[in-house]
Amino acid sequence: MSRTIQQMLTENYVAPETTPCVPPRDEEELKRELWQVEPPARGLGLDGALDLFREKVLAKSIKTWHPLFLNQMFAGASVPAIIGDLLAGLMNPTLATFEASPAGTLIERVVSSWMAQMVGMKPGSSGIFLPGGSLSNLMGLTVARNSKLGGDVRSRGVSSDRKVAILCSAGCHYSITNAANLLGLGTDSVIKVATNERNEMRIEDFKEKLAWCDANDVYPFAVVATMGITVTGGFDPLAEIVEVCRGRDIHIHVDAAFGGGHALTRDGRELFRGIEEADSVIWDAHKWLHTPLTCTVLLVPDPLVLKQTFASNADYLFHDPDHEADITDDLGQYTILCGKRFDALKVWLLFQTYGVEYFQAIAEDRWAFAQQVQELLKADDDFEPCYELRSPLLCFRFMPDALRKADSAYRDALHRWCRTRIMEEGTSLFNMSKLGGTSTYRMILINPLTEMRHIESLIADLRRLGYAYMEANPF
Ligand SMILES: *Cc1c(COP(=O)(O)O)cnc(C)c1O
C-alpha cells in the first residue's frame, strides 16, 4: 500500500509537471474501464484497489495541482490542509453536539471567529462551517428571509400577498437564484442590478432598482454584494451599498466565496470597507486558503441569529435545548445539517502550521503576480486584457490587429478552438467565458506553483494557435 501511495504523491504533488495537466481524453475508453454494471463480487485487496485507482482514475484525471491548472477558483491544496482532511476522516467526529465533539466545537467556533476578523467584520462575529458557498448563500439568505419577513415565516411560510425582492448584481453567482427558488420566493424575486465592464454593481442602478421597488410596493428585504465576482473577480461597491441601505430595513449579505482571500492583501482590504455593516458573509476556505473542497464559513455578527433561524427539536440529539448560547452550545442547532464534518480542522491546522502572516504573504504574492501577467498582456500587441484587474482573476482576448475586422462569431470560434487544442495538447486547463457578448479566455491566478515562465509559454501557445486558426480559416 505505502508504495502505491508514495508513488502517487510523488507523481502528482511533489513533481506535478512530470505529467500533463490534462491527460489524453478518450470517453469511450473511460466508459469501458470505469462503467462497471455490477459491483465487484470479490475484492482486489487494498493494494489492488489502489493500483486500480492510480491507473484508471488518477491517471485519467485533471491535475488540479499543476502550475497551469487555472480553470477554477481553487487550485492545488496545501499539505497541512490535506492532512487536516485526512485526520478529520480518521477521527470521524460529528460536530453537531458539544458532548460528542467538545474540542471540535471550540475549534470551529474559534476558527470561524478568526475568519470573521480577517475579513474585517465586527468584534464578536463568527459562524458555522458548511459544505460549499452555494449552501452557505442559501442559509445566509434564509436568515435574511426569516429575520426580515416577519416572525411567523418559519412556521407559516412566505405569504403570497407581499411582494418581496432580493437585489444583486447581474454578475452574481447562480446560487443566489437557486436560493430564491429553494426559499419559496421564486426566481423572479431576484432583481439583477446593471453592472460595469467588470460585472460590478452600478450603484446608480441599485438606487433606481430600490426606487422601482418602492414605487411598485415590493419589499427589497435583502441585497447581495459579491466580493470576487465569478467571471471577472470584480468587487461590488460594498461601502456605497451600505450607505444607500442605511435607514432601510434590508439585510446585507456578502458573498465573498472567492474574494475573502483578497481581504488578506492591502488593496483587497480597501474593497472590503463596509463589511462591518454586513448581516451575513460567506467565504470559501477551499478557494484562496487552499484547503481541499469543500470548506466554507457562513459568518454573522451574532451567531445567535443562526440558532434562532435553524434550531430544531430533536430529543435524541440535543439534550439541553435551553442551554445557554455560549461556546459550548451544540453547533447542530446553528445549521440545517445533522451529521457535521470537522471541516474547520483543515483551516485550524493551516493557521497553526503557517500563521496568518504566511497567508497574507501568499495573497500579496499572487495579487502582484496577476498584475504582472496583466502588464505582460497589455504590452503584447496580440492580446488584450478585458478590464483593469481587481483581484487575481484575468479575462483577456487574442486580438491582433488583423482580427479586429472579424465578427464576434468568428472570434468566439477562434477562442474556443484554441482552448480545445491546448487541452488536447495537455498543457493547461484554463477557462473561457463571455463579456459584453464575446468570448474571452479566463484564468484564475491563485495557484502558488504558477510562475511567469509557465504563463509565458501558455501565451506563446495561444499566439501560435490563434494565428494557425486565422490562416486555416480566412475571413
Ligand atoms: C465559488 C463561488 C460560489 C459557490 O461556492 P461553492 O463553494 O462552489 O458552492 C458562490 N459565489 C461566488 C462568488 C463564488 O465565487
The ligand as an SDF file (V2000), in Angstrom:
LIG
                    3D

 15 15  0  0  0  0  0  0  0  0999 V2000
  -17.4030   29.7530   -5.8420 C   0  0  0  0  0  0  0  0  0  0  0  0
  -18.4640   30.7270   -5.5870 C   0  0  0  0  0  0  0  0  0  0  0  0
  -19.7240   30.3370   -5.1170 C   0  0  0  0  0  0  0  0  0  0  0  0
  -20.0840   28.8980   -4.9600 C   0  0  0  0  0  0  0  0  0  0  0  0
  -19.3520   28.3060   -3.9610 O   0  0  0  0  0  0  0  0  0  0  0  0
  -19.1840   26.7140   -3.9360 P   0  0  0  0  0  0  0  0  0  0  0  0
  -18.3230   26.5030   -2.7470 O   0  0  0  0  0  0  0  0  0  0  0  0
  -18.5330   26.3540   -5.2240 O   0  0  0  0  0  0  0  0  0  0  0  0
  -20.5560   26.1500   -3.7990 O   0  0  0  0  0  0  0  0  0  0  0  0
  -20.6580   31.3010   -4.8390 C   0  0  0  0  0  0  0  0  0  0  0  0
  -20.3890   32.6010   -5.0350 N   0  0  0  0  0  0  0  0  0  0  0  0
  -19.2060   33.0240   -5.5050 C   0  0  0  0  0  0  0  0  0  0  0  0
  -18.9680   34.4810   -5.7060 C   0  0  0  0  0  0  0  0  0  0  0  0
  -18.1980   32.0960   -5.7910 C   0  0  0  0  0  0  0  0  0  0  0  0
  -17.0030   32.5280   -6.2340 O   0  0  0  0  0  0  0  0  0  0  0  0
  1  2  1  0
  2  3  1  0
  2 14  2  0
  3  4  1  0
  3 10  2  0
  4  5  1  0
  5  6  1  0
  6  7  2  0
  6  8  1  0
  6  9  1  0
 10 11  1  0
 11 12  2  0
 12 13  1  0
 12 14  1  0
 14 15  1  0
M  END
$$$$
